[in-house]
Structures are given as C-alpha cells and as structure tokens.
Amino acid sequence: MYSKSLGKIYESAISVLPVMAIVCILHFTIAPLPQGYLLNFLVGGVLLILGLSAFLIGADLGMVPFGQKVGSALTHKRNLPLLLFASFSIGFAITIAEPDVQVLVTQVNAIAPMIDKKMLLFMIACGVGFFLLLGAVRAVFDIALSPLLILFYALLFLACSFVDAGFIGVAFDAGGATTGPVTVPFIMALGIGIASAAKKKEGGDSGFGLIGMASVGPIAAVIVMGLVSSVGIADAEASAPSLQQRSLAQIYLHLVPEVGHEIAMALLPLLLIFLFFQITLLRLPGQQVRRMMLGLVYAFIGLVVFMSGVNGGFIPAGQALGLAMGGMTRVWVLVLTGLVLGAVVVCAEPAVWVLTEQVEDLSGGFIKRRLLLVSLSISVALAVAIGMLRVATGMSIWYVLLPGYALALGMTRFCPPLFTAIAFDSGGVASGPMSSTFVLAFTLGASIAARGNPATDAFGMIALIALAPLITIQVLGLMFAYTARKQKHKKEGAGHG
C-alpha cells in the first residue's frame, strides 16, 4: 500500500508540477500575478497532487475492480437487459463523480449563471450512460465502430446548426472532460470484461471503442439541452473576476464544507449502484466489500482535496494569468504560450504514457513510444495554440471542428479498425485534469481580457485538445498498415522468386 501511494503521488506530481513551473516563470517575467495569487496557486497545486493521488488510490481499490467484476459477471449471465441497465447506471454514476466534469460545469456556470450546474451535470451524465449502453451493445454483437461514429457525428453536426452558438463549445468540451481519471479506468475495465467474456475474435476492436462511444454522449446531451433551452449562452456577459486578496485560511475554510457536500452527493449514486449489484449479482465476500468501501472513502477525501485546490488556487490563478496575457497587444506571445502549455500538458499526463506503451505493443514495436509521444505533443501543442488564436481573433470554432472531425472520421475508412478504436478511446486522454482546470481557466481569462466572448471563444479548448489524438493515432495506424502491406508484398515476391 505504501509503495502504491508513492507511485500515485509521483504520477500526480509529474502531471501538475510542469504547469506550476510554467506559471512561476510567467509570473516572474512577463505576467506577474496579483499579490497573494502565486502563494494560493502553489498551495492549490500541492492540494491537487495530494487529492489526485488519494483519488487514484481509491479508484484502484474500489472503482476499477467493481467495473471489471460487473462487466465479467454481466456477460457471463448472458442477460442483455441487465447489461444495458448496468451500462447506463454505471456510466451515469461515474460521470457524476468525474472531477474533470465537476470542474467544467463549475466554469460554465461562472461564465453563464443562467445554466444550472446540477442540470448540466445531470444531462452530461445521462449522455454518457446512454452511449455507454450503445457501446456495450456494439461490443456484444461485434458491430463495426467506424460507421457508428460517422453516423453519430454527422447527426451531431447537423443538430449543431440549430442550437445557440454558446452551447457548441461547451458540448464538445464535455465530450473531452468526461474521459478523465474516473471514467477511463472504469469504462476500460467494463469493456475488457465484456470483450473477454464474449470471446471476440483476435485482432478485433470490440475490446476498445467503449470510451470513444461514451464520449459522444455528453456532446449529444448538451446539444439537446441547447435545443430545448430558452436561454442562450452566447449572449452571456462575462466580466473579469474580482482579484481580491484573501488569506489561505479564509479561502479553504469557506471551500471545504461546500465542496465536501457536493462530492458526497456526487459519490452517493455510485455507492447505491455498488450496493445494488452486490446484493443482486456479485455477492462478494466481506473482505472485498470492505476494500471497495475503503476505496470510496479514499476517493471522497481525494476529490474534496482536489476540488478545493482547483477552486481555491488553480482556477483563480489561471484566470488571473489569462487576464494579464490576454490584454497584450502582441498576439504571438499568447499563441506561443499556448504552444508551450499544450506540449507540457500532454507530456505530463500519466494516461498518455500508458497509451504510448499500449500502441507500441499493438504495432509489434513498429510505432515507438517516443515517436507517438512526440507526435501527440506536437498535435496537442498546435491545438492549444489554435485555441489561443481563437481567443485573440474571435475565430469560429467551426473552422477547426469541421475540418478536424471530417479528417478524423474520413480516416476511419482506411485506418486499421483497432487503431481507429484506440484513437477515439484516446480522444480524452490528452485532455486530463490540467486541461480542465488550468488551461481552460487561462483561456477564459485571456478571452475576457481580449474583450471577446468567452462562451464562444474560450469554450471548445478541451475539445481541440481531445481532437488531436484522433488524427495523430490514426495517421500512425495508416503508416503501420502501409508498412505491413509493403513487407507482405516483399515476402510474396521473394516466395514467387
């Protein structure tokens, strides 16, 4: 347990510390933060590391084993209605508990107070649950992933033409934010359990793609919310946050009780679902139940500490830094900062390192980890730079999303199915906790300082980060397929000779 705790602290530290270093460099050079903000930010960073570590330990103890056991038990039962119910309820519950989603809805509510936080969170969770249900059906019946993705995204883009412009960036950001430290391991565990129990053919993609399917759900849910809503986010008037100095004690004594209540309500559905399946399906021995309950306690403590650090230090400092840099007349400084932030964020994300190892194994060593890491770093850096350019110029997000998704979806027709599934599963890997907390807060602050419209110019940043792996991994998949065909032709030519 001690070595596992140290490992989780290390994972969290390499994710947070590079961003903290960039902020310190900017503070002492071109964009000094208001008095007291740097100290609050540093304390918030420490809380993020400790909170994320505790949460990840809790996920390993309780959430991931629960997902694996439920997935395996349900498919062995061969009860499709029960599998569908479980997929929806689990998808709903883990999304409510996802820290990245909690951060996103908080920032949306700050810019557009007319959008109720609880309703937005409920809709996103319903979207994940419904599309996780569809993903489970696809895995069980071995339905090809590519045609489904093309169909769903085509319908989404069509629906976007009828919705308020402010909902579009929020919708696609929600798609990236849901694939965070809770949902990714939990859904992957569920998918592996389904695929292994269903004994799908070797080389198929049924074990992957569940996260990619689930990521469509939040986009669809927010778009539906925009279609039926009588208010518009695009018309929201965002003002610069008041940069008032408060003591650390004032900040965190005020935050912790409020955050604790919100997190308790967020984890309650997951606890109830676990108890339901324990009574009706799993019937685990007492020792395993206690272990999973301990995992939920760790997750609760970790989320409270994490969210306190986010709200008390990271978001205010990110917005203040964005306000300082967004008002600069030299646009290239903001774009260059975006390049550096994007490269650092993706390289520091622990899930990216897991992904690179997975792709190297699947390609038989052809796609090296370093090549994939460099490719992802470049693509995400460009994505964040484009996001900063949008802030400075007011460029519509459609100029990026339409060609980006057209390219990504078009490539699915030629890319090996396994790489397509991994690419869409990995769409949210790059958009981890740092994207949802600091990068988005920085973008919102820069948009306000540039006298833009944060609802249309800043939201969409997480979506751009999530779009980068869709293209990058499929490009590498096409390279792998081309090389494999070339080697096959060489062997056939040598055989005929």
C-alpha positions as a printed NumPy array, in Angstrom:
array([[  0.   ,   0.   ,   0.   ],
       [  2.882,   2.344,   0.865],
       [  4.656,   1.795,  -2.478],
       [  1.354,   2.205,  -4.361],
       [  0.746,   5.53 ,  -2.583],
       [  4.198,   6.783,  -3.563],
       [  3.558,   5.701,  -7.159],
       [  0.279,   7.62 ,  -7.322],
       [  1.871,  10.721,  -5.798],
       [  4.61 ,  10.512,  -8.44 ],
       [  2.036,  10.158, -11.254],
       [  0.089,  13.143,  -9.978],
       [  3.207,  15.226,  -9.391],
       [  4.539,  14.818, -12.946],
       [  1.123,  15.912, -14.19 ],
       [  0.907,  19.066, -12.05 ],
       [  4.475,  20.265, -11.446],
       [  5.317,  21.222, -15.073],
       [  2.277,  23.542, -15.186],
       [  3.268,  25.039, -11.849],
       [  6.773,  25.681, -13.241],
       [  5.382,  27.489, -16.315],
       [  3.181,  29.71 , -14.14 ],
       [  6.144,  30.631, -11.931],
       [  8.248,  31.508, -14.998],
       [  5.479,  33.695, -16.453],
       [  4.847,  35.329, -13.06 ],
       [  8.484,  36.368, -12.662],
       [  8.883,  37.522, -16.292],
       [  6.051,  38.92 , -18.429],
       [  2.807,  38.335, -16.497],
       [  3.061,  38.892, -12.735],
       [  0.064,  37.64 , -10.775],
       [ -1.747,  39.891,  -8.26 ],
       [ -0.397,  39.842,  -4.728],
       [ -1.134,  36.606,  -2.908],
       [ -2.237,  34.692,  -6.013],
       [  1.049,  32.866,  -6.546],
       [  1.047,  31.504,  -2.984],
       [ -2.598,  30.402,  -3.326],
       [ -1.716,  28.763,  -6.642],
       [  1.258,  26.858,  -5.174],
       [ -0.822,  25.652,  -2.23 ],
       [ -3.57 ,  24.669,  -4.671],
       [ -1.006,  22.729,  -6.717],
       [  0.087,  20.74 ,  -3.659],
       [ -3.576,  20.005,  -2.881],
       [ -4.116,  18.856,  -6.475],
       [ -1.212,  16.422,  -6.216],
       [ -2.33 ,  15.016,  -2.85 ],
       [ -6.018,  14.923,  -3.787],
       [ -5.487,  13.291,  -7.182],
       [ -3.152,  10.719,  -5.575],
       [ -5.704,   9.764,  -2.924],
       [ -8.443,   9.616,  -5.517],
       [ -6.426,   7.348,  -7.856],
       [ -5.663,   5.003,  -4.949],
       [ -9.381,   4.905,  -4.196],
       [-10.161,   4.179,  -7.853],
       [ -7.715,   1.256,  -7.865],
       [ -9.128,  -0.129,  -4.616],
       [-12.819,   0.248,  -5.366],
       [-13.911,   1.554,  -8.753],
       [-11.766,  -0.41 , -11.214],
       [-12.285,  -3.841,  -9.563],
       [-16.013,  -3.093,  -9.409],
       [-16.092,  -2.303, -13.153],
       [-14.173,  -5.469, -14.037],
       [-16.324,  -7.73 , -11.891],
       [-19.609,  -6.229, -13.099],
       [-18.566,  -6.407, -16.767],
       [-17.453, -10.004, -16.497],
       [-20.421, -11.133, -14.383],
       [-22.997,  -9.492, -16.643],
       [-21.656, -11.03 , -19.857],
       [-21.373, -14.474, -18.275],
       [-25.007, -14.135, -17.215],
       [-25.929, -13.609, -20.902],
       [-28.652, -11.215, -19.768],
       [-28.729,  -8.354, -22.277],
       [-31.384,  -6.205, -20.489],
       [-29.369,  -6.402, -17.264],
       [-26.182,  -5.477, -19.168],
       [-27.911,  -2.448, -20.697],
       [-29.262,  -1.3  , -17.333],
       [-25.844,  -1.714, -15.729],
       [-24.054,   0.14 , -18.532],
       [-26.382,   3.13 , -18.265],
       [-26.417,   3.31 , -14.472],
       [-22.645,   2.876, -14.144],
       [-21.975,   5.438, -16.877],
       [-24.299,   7.902, -15.165],
       [-22.805,   7.4  , -11.693],
       [-19.123,   7.589, -12.631],
       [-19.708,  10.731, -14.706],
       [-21.305,  12.465, -11.739],
       [-18.154,  11.581,  -9.755],
       [-15.678,  12.601, -12.508],
       [-13.54 ,  15.524, -11.238],
       [-12.9  ,  16.906, -14.748],
       [-16.663,  17.171, -15.348],
       [-17.17 ,  18.828, -11.959],
       [-14.568,  21.452, -12.888],
       [-16.107,  22.047, -16.326],
       [-19.667,  22.618, -15.078],
       [-18.324,  24.977, -12.395],
       [-16.567,  27.092, -15.037],
       [-19.584,  27.053, -17.369],
       [-21.796,  28.237, -14.519],
       [-19.317,  31.031, -13.706],
       [-19.485,  32.374, -17.276],
       [-23.18 ,  31.63 , -17.832],
       [-25.018,  31.639, -14.455],
       [-28.329,  31.034, -16.218],
       [-27.18 ,  27.441, -16.893],
       [-27.891,  25.424, -13.764],
       [-24.861,  23.377, -12.658],
       [-26.915,  20.408, -11.479],
       [-28.97 ,  20.241, -14.667],
       [-25.874,  20.444, -16.871],
       [-24.154,  17.72 , -14.83 ],
       [-27.293,  15.555, -14.979],
       [-27.549,  15.893, -18.773],
       [-23.861,  15.064, -19.317],
       [-24.175,  12.004, -17.068],
       [-27.292,  10.825, -18.925],
       [-25.463,  11.225, -22.231],
       [-22.534,   9.114, -21.056],
       [-24.857,   6.459, -19.659],
       [-26.912,   6.163, -22.855],
       [-23.94 ,   5.961, -25.205],
       [-22.113,   3.557, -22.883],
       [-25.204,   1.393, -23.223],
       [-24.893,   1.593, -27.019],
       [-21.185,   0.839, -26.756],
       [-21.904,  -2.3  , -24.739],
       [-24.377,  -3.469, -27.405],
       [-21.749,  -2.827, -30.087],
       [-19.158,  -4.857, -28.166],
       [-21.508,  -7.791, -27.538],
       [-22.706,  -8.023, -31.155],
       [-19.29 ,  -7.095, -32.62 ],
       [-20.651,  -4.182, -34.678],
       [-18.064,  -2.141, -36.595],
       [-17.159,   1.087, -34.808],
       [-16.349,   3.325, -37.787],
       [-19.863,   3.508, -39.39 ],
       [-21.443,   4.22 , -35.999],
       [-19.045,   7.085, -35.26 ],
       [-19.587,   8.614, -38.703],
       [-23.372,   8.388, -38.269],
       [-23.427,   9.872, -34.76 ],
       [-21.052,  12.74 , -35.503],
       [-22.907,  13.566, -38.741],
       [-26.163,  13.827, -36.764],
       [-24.433,  15.931, -34.087],
       [-23.023,  18.424, -36.583],
       [-26.452,  18.677, -38.224],
       [-28.103,  19.363, -34.849],
       [-25.448,  21.989, -34.026],
       [-26.752,  24.181, -36.853],
       [-29.993,  24.663, -34.876],
       [-28.512,  25.377, -31.439],
       [-27.253,  28.539, -29.736],
       [-23.551,  29.021, -30.599],
       [-22.551,  29.113, -26.94 ],
       [-23.623,  25.513, -26.376],
       [-21.348,  24.131, -29.101],
       [-18.013,  24.726, -27.386],
       [-19.418,  23.532, -24.051],
       [-20.818,  20.386, -25.696],
       [-17.539,  19.324, -27.304],
       [-15.605,  20.287, -24.163],
       [-17.914,  17.984, -22.196],
       [-17.023,  15.155, -24.582],
       [-13.35 ,  15.605, -23.724],
       [-13.801,  16.234, -19.999],
       [-15.755,  13.02 , -19.356],
       [-12.748,  10.862, -20.236],
       [-10.915,  11.724, -17.034],
       [ -9.228,   9.81 , -14.195],
       [-12.508,   8.176, -13.049],
       [-14.232,   7.227, -16.278],
       [-11.248,   5.979, -18.309],
       [-10.104,   3.148, -15.992],
       [-13.681,   2.271, -15.028],
       [-15.056,   2.081, -18.584],
       [-11.934,   0.294, -19.841],
       [-12.39 ,  -2.283, -17.086],
       [-16.035,  -2.738, -18.063],
       [-15.11 ,  -3.034, -21.754],
       [-12.354,  -5.577, -21.112],
       [-14.751,  -7.62 , -19.002],
       [-17.381,  -7.6  , -21.757],
       [-14.931,  -8.397, -24.56 ],
       [-13.164, -11.221, -22.705],
       [-16.398, -12.854, -21.561],
       [-17.901, -12.559, -25.05 ],
       [-14.684, -14.1  , -26.501],
       [-14.426, -11.831, -29.521],
       [-12.16 , -12.737, -32.422],
       [ -8.492, -11.945, -32.085],
       [ -7.478,  -8.68 , -33.721],
       [-10.96 ,  -7.241, -33.5  ],
       [-11.704,  -3.9  , -31.943],
       [-14.558,  -4.887, -29.643],
       [-12.39 ,  -4.568, -26.527],
       [-11.76 ,  -0.95 , -27.451],
       [-14.099,   1.815, -28.561],
       [-16.275,   1.889, -25.443],
       [-14.725,   5.16 , -24.255],
       [-14.969,   6.58 , -27.78 ],
       [-18.68 ,   5.764, -27.847],
       [-19.234,   7.166, -24.361],
       [-17.524,  10.424, -25.365],
       [-20.242,  11.084, -27.954],
       [-22.914,  11.079, -25.244],
       [-22.041,  14.34 , -23.449],
       [-21.849,  16.205, -26.764],
       [-25.281,  14.939, -27.751],
       [-26.75 ,  15.652, -24.298],
       [-25.557,  19.271, -24.187],
       [-26.742,  19.848, -27.767],
       [-30.185,  18.508, -26.796],
       [-30.113,  20.794, -23.751],
       [-29.337,  23.716, -26.053],
       [-32.18 ,  22.792, -28.43 ],
       [-34.801,  22.771, -25.685],
       [-33.351,  25.616, -23.603],
       [-34.981,  29.023, -23.667],
       [-31.714,  30.792, -22.745],
       [-28.581,  31.34 , -24.803],
       [-25.015,  31.077, -23.526],
       [-23.619,  33.095, -26.437],
       [-25.29 ,  36.269, -25.137],
       [-23.913,  35.899, -21.611],
       [-21.915,  38.923, -20.489],
       [-18.765,  37.759, -18.747],
       [-16.922,  40.238, -16.587],
       [-13.428,  39.941, -15.216],
       [-13.346,  38.12 , -11.87 ],
       [-12.559,  40.31 ,  -8.897],
       [ -8.959,  39.756,  -7.938],
       [ -9.388,  40.263,  -4.205],
       [ -6.689,  39.093,  -1.868],
       [ -7.89 ,  36.691,   0.805],
       [ -5.915,  34.655,   3.307],
       [ -5.401,  30.945,   2.734],
       [ -7.482,  30.196,   5.811],
       [-10.412,  32.289,   4.502],
       [-10.302,  30.586,   1.117],
       [-10.143,  26.973,   2.218],
       [-12.291,  27.2  ,   5.359],
       [-15.028,  28.535,   3.098],
       [-14.452,  25.975,   0.33 ],
       [-14.024,  22.651,   2.124],
       [-17.556,  22.276,   3.632],
       [-19.251,  23.283,   0.383],
       [-17.034,  21.041,  -1.747],
       [-17.411,  18.166,   0.72 ],
       [-21.2  ,  18.28 ,   0.428],
       [-21.071,  18.382,  -3.394],
       [-18.646,  15.439,  -3.596],
       [-20.698,  13.382,  -1.141],
       [-23.782,  13.89 ,  -3.318],
       [-21.715,  13.017,  -6.413],
       [-20.433,   9.72 ,  -4.974],
       [-23.761,   8.662,  -3.469],
       [-25.179,   7.243,  -6.77 ],
       [-22.021,   5.161,  -7.246],
       [-22.339,   3.771,  -3.715],
       [-26.017,   2.883,  -4.24 ],
       [-25.246,   1.145,  -7.557],
       [-22.454,  -0.856,  -5.931],
       [-24.773,  -1.975,  -3.117],
       [-27.471,  -2.925,  -5.642],
       [-25.128,  -5.111,  -7.702],
       [-23.524,  -6.565,  -4.572],
       [-26.927,  -7.755,  -3.365],
       [-28.331,  -8.893,  -6.726],
       [-25.341, -10.076,  -8.748],
       [-21.831, -10.017,  -7.29 ],
       [-22.212, -11.238,  -3.681],
       [-18.553, -10.547,  -2.954],
       [-17.002, -11.736,   0.316],
       [-16.827,  -9.287,   3.188],
       [-13.117,  -8.583,   2.773],
       [-13.576,  -7.416,  -0.832],
       [-16.582,  -5.292,   0.105],
       [-14.58 ,  -3.579,   2.847],
       [-11.738,  -2.995,   0.395],
       [-14.101,  -1.341,  -2.099],
       [-15.704,   0.766,   0.613],
       [-12.223,   1.885,   1.683],
       [-11.633,   2.823,  -1.955],
       [-14.728,   5.039,  -1.932],
       [-13.516,   6.739,   1.267],
       [-10.147,   7.446,  -0.37 ],
       [-11.955,   8.718,  -3.483],
       [-14.137,  11.042,  -1.378],
       [-11.193,  12.51 ,   0.547],
       [ -9.148,  12.835,  -2.634],
       [-11.912,  14.594,  -4.562],
       [-12.564,  17.058,  -1.715],
       [ -8.854,  17.951,  -1.514],
       [ -8.531,  18.064,  -5.335],
       [-11.558,  20.303,  -5.899],
       [-10.544,  22.585,  -3.023],
       [ -7.148,  23.071,  -4.673],
       [ -8.785,  23.66 ,  -8.055],
       [-11.293,  26.254,  -6.831],
       [ -9.019,  27.876,  -4.28 ],
       [ -5.779,  28.111,  -6.247],
       [ -5.66 ,  26.817,  -9.81 ],
       [ -8.735,  28.391, -11.411],
       [ -8.235,  31.877,  -9.872],
       [ -4.527,  31.887, -10.823],
       [ -5.275,  30.568, -14.309],
       [ -7.87 ,  33.274, -14.909],
       [ -5.607,  35.98 , -13.47 ],
       [ -2.721,  34.885, -15.691],
       [ -5.061,  34.792, -18.692],
       [ -6.282,  38.299, -17.856],
       [ -2.691,  39.543, -17.711],
       [ -1.68 ,  37.961, -21.025],
       [ -4.956,  38.301, -22.942],
       [ -4.696,  42.09 , -22.833],
       [ -1.298,  42.117, -24.518],
       [ -1.168,  43.674, -27.988],
       [  1.263,  41.028, -29.234],
       [ -0.905,  38.043, -30.184],
       [  2.125,  35.848, -30.872],
       [  3.016,  35.858, -27.156],
       [ -0.374,  34.306, -26.296],
       [ -0.1  ,  31.781, -29.147],
       [  3.461,  30.836, -28.152],
       [  2.327,  30.351, -24.543],
       [ -0.39 ,  28.049, -25.885],
       [  2.196,  26.006, -27.79 ],
       [  4.292,  25.513, -24.659],
       [  1.271,  24.75 , -22.45 ],
       [ -0.055,  22.184, -24.935],
       [  3.274,  20.375, -25.239],
       [  3.784,  20.29 , -21.469],
       [  0.22 ,  19.23 , -20.635],
       [  0.243,  16.18 , -22.909],
       [  3.759,  15.065, -21.931],
       [  2.889,  15.374, -18.238],
       [ -0.355,  13.378, -18.469],
       [  0.214,   9.88 , -16.954],
       [ -2.524,   8.327, -19.122],
       [ -0.582,   9.343, -22.243],
       [  2.365,   7.224, -21.131],
       [  0.054,   4.229, -20.676],
       [ -1.364,   4.854, -24.157],
       [  2.068,   5.028, -25.808],
       [  3.057,   1.667, -24.327],
       [ -0.225,   0.119, -25.477],
       [  0.177,   1.313, -29.077],
       [  3.81 ,   0.167, -29.222],
       [  2.744,  -3.326, -28.129],
       [ -0.156,  -3.477, -30.585],
       [  2.034,  -2.415, -33.517],
       [  4.634,  -5.057, -32.7  ],
       [  7.178,  -2.368, -31.882],
       [  6.793,  -0.58 , -35.229],
       [  5.332,   2.569, -33.628],
       [  7.807,   3.501, -30.914],
       [  6.672,   5.187, -27.721],
       [  8.934,   8.157, -28.367],
       [  7.503,   8.665, -31.875],
       [  3.938,   8.6  , -30.544],
       [  4.767,  10.896, -27.632],
       [  6.445,  13.438, -29.92 ],
       [  3.514,  13.239, -32.375],
       [  0.935,  13.768, -29.627],
       [  2.985,  16.576, -28.106],
       [  3.175,  18.436, -31.424],
       [ -0.511,  17.935, -32.24 ],
       [ -1.781,  18.997, -28.802],
       [  0.599,  21.98 , -28.768],
       [ -0.844,  23.086, -32.111],
       [ -4.386,  22.514, -30.805],
       [ -3.853,  24.776, -27.759],
       [ -2.101,  27.391, -29.935],
       [ -5.094,  27.401, -32.291],
       [ -7.341,  27.796, -29.246],
       [ -5.351,  30.859, -28.182],
       [ -5.573,  32.24 , -31.714],
       [ -9.36 ,  31.851, -31.482],
       [ -9.318,  33.89 , -28.267],
       [ -7.287,  36.685, -29.864],
       [ -9.212,  36.847, -33.158],
       [-12.724,  35.605, -32.313],
       [-12.41 ,  32.879, -34.974],
       [-15.373,  30.495, -35.018],
       [-14.76 ,  27.023, -33.604],
       [-16.371,  25.592, -36.738],
       [-13.236,  26.463, -38.73 ],
       [-11.394,  23.895, -36.608],
       [-14.008,  21.312, -35.599],
       [-15.496,  20.7  , -39.051],
       [-12.247,  20.002, -40.954],
       [-10.752,  18.262, -37.91 ],
       [-13.59 ,  15.788, -37.444],
       [-14.05 ,  15.395, -41.214],
       [-10.416,  14.303, -41.434],
       [-10.596,  12.067, -38.355],
       [-13.844,  10.383, -39.461],
       [-12.692,  10.093, -43.085],
       [ -9.553,   8.298, -41.965],
       [-11.642,   5.623, -40.237],
       [-12.467,   4.197, -43.669],
       [ -8.796,   3.407, -44.348],
       [ -7.208,   3.022, -40.916],
       [ -6.992,  -0.44 , -39.279],
       [-10.083,  -0.824, -37.048],
       [ -8.001,  -1.435, -33.932],
       [ -6.149,   1.878, -34.325],
       [ -9.409,   3.713, -35.003],
       [-10.905,   2.319, -31.786],
       [ -7.804,   3.243, -29.778],
       [ -7.731,   6.727, -31.344],
       [-11.319,   7.52 , -30.365],
       [-10.799,   5.94 , -26.934],
       [ -7.778,   8.218, -26.55 ],
       [ -9.575,  11.384, -27.598],
       [ -9.85 ,  12.434, -23.978],
       [ -6.534,  11.028, -22.774],
       [ -4.708,  14.258, -23.572],
       [ -7.495,  16.365, -22.041],
       [ -6.758,  15.381, -18.45 ],
       [ -7.042,  17.286, -15.155],
       [ -4.644,  20.063, -16.212],
       [ -6.709,  20.879, -19.317],
       [ -9.977,  21.086, -17.407],
       [ -8.52 ,  23.102, -14.553],
       [ -5.68 ,  25.392, -15.576],
       [ -5.711,  25.55 , -19.404],
       [ -9.44 ,  26.274, -19.649],
       [ -9.291,  28.824, -16.807],
       [ -6.338,  30.536, -18.519],
       [ -8.256,  30.605, -21.815],
       [-11.355,  32.086, -20.163],
       [ -9.288,  34.829, -18.511],
       [ -7.494,  35.641, -21.774],
       [-10.822,  35.851, -23.622],
       [-12.25 ,  38.306, -21.067],
       [ -9.101,  40.467, -21.244],
       [ -9.214,  40.46 , -25.053],
       [-12.806,  41.778, -24.809],
       [-14.081,  38.685, -26.56 ],
       [-16.967,  36.364, -25.774],
       [-15.705,  33.532, -23.524],
       [-18.8  ,  31.438, -24.23 ],
       [-17.948,  31.199, -27.929],
       [-14.192,  31.966, -27.979],
       [-12.845,  30.093, -24.934],
       [-15.103,  27.067, -24.527],
       [-14.002,  24.492, -27.045],
       [-10.388,  24.413, -25.839],
       [-10.764,  20.953, -24.245],
       [-12.466,  19.793, -27.457],
       [ -9.475,  20.884, -29.537],
       [ -7.081,  19.036, -27.218],
       [ -9.269,  15.92 , -27.409],
       [ -9.388,  16.115, -31.22 ],
       [ -5.587,  15.9  , -31.625],
       [ -5.143,  12.162, -30.72 ],
       [ -7.994,  11.169, -33.069],
       [ -5.935,  12.338, -36.028],
       [ -2.437,  11.563, -34.731],
       [ -3.017,   7.915, -33.769],
       [ -4.884,   7.156, -36.992],
       [ -2.047,   8.668, -39.049],
       [  0.353,   6.331, -37.249],
       [ -2.095,   3.465, -37.839],
       [ -2.095,   4.187, -41.583],
       [  1.712,   4.224, -41.517],
       [  1.681,   0.861, -39.756],
       [ -0.787,  -0.614, -42.27 ],
       [  1.238,   0.697, -45.236],
       [  4.478,  -0.795, -43.88 ],
       [  2.758,  -4.112, -43.125],
       [  1.418,  -4.306, -46.715],
       [  4.839,  -3.456, -48.109],
       [  6.505,  -6.206, -46.085],
       [  3.82 ,  -8.671, -47.144],
       [  4.385,  -7.884, -50.838],
       [  8.133,  -8.32 , -50.351],
       [  7.615, -11.732, -48.795],
       [  5.219, -12.769, -51.551],
       [  7.697, -11.581, -54.21 ],
       [ 10.519, -13.489, -52.53 ],
       [  8.309, -16.599, -52.374],
       [  7.496, -16.452, -56.083],
       [ 11.158, -15.904, -56.87 ]])
